[in-house]
Amino acid sequence: MKRAPLTIADVKNKIDELVGKNICMNVCRGRKKVLKYRGVVENAFKNGFLVKLAGDELPTSRLSYSYNDIVCGEVIISEAK
């Protein structure tokens, strides 16, 4: 059975539920490059959201993405267990 496509409104609602919760995130950077991060969704805005990384994984401790990145499949987010 084919899954219904995600809309930006669906993604925004899901990210709003994850604000303040621990997440695991896979970011596709092309040509078999997938970066994996752990962090907390810090804020959700009108056009995007902000993730505070756990630990010192990057020189910057925050990353921002748009909801369109999730719709296109470039970013995959799941709640950490």
C-alpha positions in Angstrom: 0.0 0.0 0.0 1.3 3.4 -1.0 1.9 5.9 1.9 0.3 9.4 1.7 2.9 12.0 1.0 4.0 14.2 3.8 3.0 17.9 3.8 4.8 20.7 5.4 1.9 21.2 7.8 2.2 17.6 8.9 6.0 17.9 9.5 5.5 21.2 11.4 3.0 19.6 13.7 5.3 16.7 14.4 8.3 19.0 15.1 6.1 21.1 17.4 5.5 17.9 19.4 9.2 17.1 19.6 10.3 20.5 21.0 12.3 19.9 24.2 12.6 16.2 23.5 15.8 14.2 22.6 16.0 13.2 19.0 18.2 11.2 16.6 18.8 12.8 13.3 20.2 11.5 10.0 21.3 14.1 7.5 22.0 13.1 3.9 24.8 15.1 2.4 25.0 13.3 -1.0 27.2 10.6 -2.5 26.7 8.1 0.3 27.5 10.7 3.0 25.1 10.4 5.9 25.8 12.4 9.1 24.2 11.2 12.4 23.5 13.6 15.2 21.8 13.4 18.6 20.3 16.5 20.2 17.2 18.3 21.4 14.7 20.3 19.3 15.2 23.7 20.8 12.7 25.8 18.8 10.2 25.5 16.0 9.6 28.6 13.9 7.3 29.4 10.9 9.7 28.1 8.3 12.2 25.9 10.1 13.4 24.5 13.4 16.6 24.6 15.6 18.4 21.6 17.0 20.8 21.9 19.9 23.4 19.1 19.6 24.3 16.8 22.4 28.1 17.0 23.2 30.6 18.7 21.1 30.0 17.1 17.7 30.6 20.2 15.7 32.2 23.6 16.4 28.7 25.0 16.3 26.4 23.5 18.9 23.2 24.3 17.0 21.9 23.3 13.5 18.9 24.7 11.7 16.8 23.1 9.0 13.6 23.8 7.1 10.5 21.6 7.1 11.1 21.1 3.4 14.3 19.2 4.2 12.2 16.6 5.9 9.6 16.5 3.2 12.3 15.9 0.6 14.0 13.2 2.6 17.3 15.0 3.2 16.7 14.9 7.0 15.2 12.0 8.9 14.3 12.6 12.6 13.2 10.1 15.1 12.6 10.4 18.9 15.5 9.0 20.9 14.7 6.2 23.2 
